[in-house]
Amino acid sequence: MAQRRVSYYTISVENPPQDFSYETFVTTIFNFIGSQTLVNRKQDMGDDRFCFLSAKSYDPRTHISRGIFKSAKHSYRAPLIDRITLNERENPKTLDEGEVFKTHFVMKYRQDEILTVIECALNLLTIKSVVDYLNLFVRKYDLVHPEDPIGLQLKYELVPEDDFGQALANMDRVKAATVFFHKEVLGSEALGFAQELNDVQEEVEVTLKAKRNLSITQQIVGALGRLNGGQSQITKIRVKGSTDNVESVIDTSVIVKKTYIDVNKNTETGEYESPAMLTCMQELLEDM
């Protein structure tokens, strides 16, 4: 038995039309994805990674969908080394292959949003990756159904354990903030870095500092709005400030509601058992 961390988010659309149903919308897209061949489900993510929806299910009685995304990183096949003997051997995989990482998710459809629990760990998909993937197939659906397009795009928001915005508002002064961006921003036209970014960490940091005796609260409020809307490369924000003359730090990656679940781990592959994982995640949403 091992612990696995999961985090909570909400998914919605801007200005949904009257009588809009998130349940109908997303299950339609999932069914559309499921009708594609595995190859046509694939999305290239950049940085030699790709992902696809591997499995999905939907229960109209509970208004819950759940499933598994698979992702992998290709074009890397360094030798393998044994952790006990330190003996090395040639890696048998090809450059087109990569180790499979499973990202489990559960979605509960409500009238005004989709409450989502997603598995969180290094090398797994983020909520941004999942929403980007679904939006890609919304656009593909619209191309196939020009007579009845959906014409909407999903966005996501954090479900805070404590209200980050309120904690920010309670600060007398915001002295500094570190805004984390996905490294893809380095290859943008504005910055012009080389596209080959394999040796760069997944996130790059930009630090903002207030002038003496001033505060940068409004600038962080704007950045927080872009993070919550899921429409930028911002991945998280860490703020340093003071409340009642006491130094404090708040961080969106800490504030987001999260919990740990106990699941069995396959001793041969190191993978977590999917059926138990999804059942535990579903139980977290059933009473919400």
N, C-alpha and C positions, 0 to 999 in steps of 0.2 A: 504494500500500500504506500502511495506517495501523494504529496500535495501538489495541486496544480492551481495557478492563479487565474482568475477570470475577472473581467471588468464590465461595467454596465454603461450603455449608451442609449440614446434615443435617435431614431432615424425618421425624417419627415421630408416634406416638399414645401417649397415656397408657394404661398397663395393657392392651395388646392381648390379645385372647382367645387361647386355645390354638390352635395351627395357623394363626395369622393370617398372611396373605400381603400384604405391602405392594404387590407387583406386581399381584396381583388387585384389591386395593382401589383403587389409584389409576388403573389402566387402566379399571376399571369407571366411575369418575367421569369420566375423560377421554372415554370413549365416550358417556356420558350427556350431557356438555356438547356433544360433537360432533353428537348427534342433535337438538339444539335449533336453531332458526333463529338467524341472527346477532343479531337484535333481542333474542331471549330469552337469548342468552349475555351480554348487556351487564350490567355492574355499575356503578352510579353510586357514585363514590368520595367525593363531597363536594368542595367547593372548585372546582365547575364542571368536574370531571374524570370521565371514564368509561373503562372498559377492557373487553376481551373476549378470549377465547382465539381467535386467528385461524387457527392451523394447528397440527397435532400429528401425530406419527408414533410408532410403537411397534415395536421389533424384539425378539421373544421370544428370539432366539438370543443377543443381547448383554445382555438384560434392561435395555434402555435406552429411555426415551421422550424425545422432544425436540420443541420447538415454539416458537411465537411468540405473545406477547401484544401486542395493539395498544392504545394508549391515546391520549387527546387531551384538550385543555382547550378548552372552548367558551365562548361568551358574551363574546368579546373580539376585536375586529376594528379595531385601531388602523391608521392608514395605514402603508404600506410605504415604506422608504427605501433607496436604493441606496448601498452602501458606498463606491463610487468617486466618483459624482457628487454624492451627498447629495440627489438629487432624490427627492421624495415623490410617491406616487400612492395612490389609494383602494384599500383592501384588497377584493378581489373576493369573499371568502368571506362566508357568512352567519353570524349569531350562533349557529346550531346546529352549525356546523362548527369543526373545529380541526385543526392539523397532526398527522399520525400519527407516533407514536413507537413503534418496535418494541423489545420486550424479548425477547431470545432466552434460552432455558433448555434444559438437558439434565439428565435425572434417571436415575440408575442404581439399580435396585432390589436391595437386599441383604436378608438374612434379618431383620435387626433395625432397619433404617433405610433411608431413601432419600437417597443422596448426590446433591447438587444443585449444579450450576454455573449461575450466572445473570449475565447481562451487567449492568454497573453504569455508570451515567452520569446526569448531570443530566436530569430529566424522564422517566426510565425508571421502571418499577415496581420496588419493593423486594421483598425476600424476604417481608416481612410482607404486602405487597399480594397477592402470589401465593398465599400460604397462606390469607389471608382469602378470596380468590376461590374457592379450592378448597373451603374449609369451607362457603361459601355454597351451593355446588352439592351438597355432601354433604347438607346440610339439605333442599335441594329434592328430591334423590333419595329421601330418607327419606319425604317427603310423598307422592311418587308411588308408593312401594313400602312402604306401611304394614305389609304382611304379612311383609316381610323387610328391615327398616331396618338401615342400617349402624350408626348410633348412636355414631359416634366422630368426634372432631375432631383435625385435624392441628396440630402445633406444629413450630417450627423451632429450631435451635441453630446457633451459629457454629462453623465449623471453624477453630480457631486455628492461626496460623502458629507462634506461641509460645503457651504456655498462659497466658491472661490471669489465670485464677484462681490459678495458681502464682506468677505475677509479683506479684499482689496479696498473696498469703500471705507472700512474701519481703520485703515492705516492713516495716520496723521500725515505721513510723508513717504513717498516712494523714492528711495535714493538711487536704486539701480535695478535693472532687470536684464536677464539673459533670455533672449528669444532663440529658440532652437528651430532650425530649418532642415528639411530633408536635403541631402547633399546634391540632389538634382539641380538645386538653385545655382550651384557653382557653374554649371554648364549653360546657364541662361545667356541670352544675347547681351544682357547688361554687364555681366561679370566676365564672360568670355573665357572661363577656364576650359582646359581640355576635357573632352567627353570621357576620357579614360580615367575613371575615378575609383577603380577597384581598391586602391590602397588608402582611400579616405574613409573615415568612419561614417556610419549611416547618417549622423546628424552633424551639422555645423552650427556654431554658436555666434550670435551677435550680442554684444553687451552694450546696453544703453545706460548712461550715467547722467543724473540730474546735475544742473549747475548748482553751485553753492547756495544752500538754503531754499532751493526750489524743489518741486516735485514733478514727476513724469507720469502721474496717475492716468491722465486722459490718453496719453499715447499707449499705455498698456491696456486700457479699456478697449481701444480700437483694435489692438492686436488680438485681444481675447475674443472679440466679436468675429474676427476672421478665422481664428482657430476653431471656435464653436461652429461656424458655418461650414467648415470643411472645404472652403474654396481657395485655400492658399497652401503654400509649402510649409507653413508653420506647424511644428509637431508638438511643442510644449512651451510653456513660459514659466520662468522662475523669477520671483520678485523679492527684493530685499527692501525693507522699510522699517518704520517704527510705529508702534501704537502705544499711546500713553508713555512715551519716552522709553519704551522697551523694544529692543531690536527683535525683528521677527522675519521669517522667510516663509513664503507660500509658493507652492509648485502645483501646476495643473496635473502633472502625472501622479502626484501624491493625493490631491484632492479627489480625483475621479474615484467613484465608488468601486470597490473591489472586494473580493473575498477569495477564500481558498477552499477547494473541494478535495476530498480524498478519493483517489482512484487507483486501480491496480495498474501496474506497469509490466509490460512484457519483458521478461528477463533475457529473452533471446535477441530482441530487436531494440529494446529501450523505448518502444512506443507505449503510449497510454491507451488503455482499452476504450475504444470509441463508444460502444453501447452504454457502458456505465458512465462515461464522461458526459454524454448527451443527456442521459436520464437525470444526473445530478444537476446539470445546468438548467434543465427544464423545470425541476422542482423549485429552483430559485425564483422563477418567473410566475409560477402558477397562482400564487396568492397576491401578485402585484397588479 
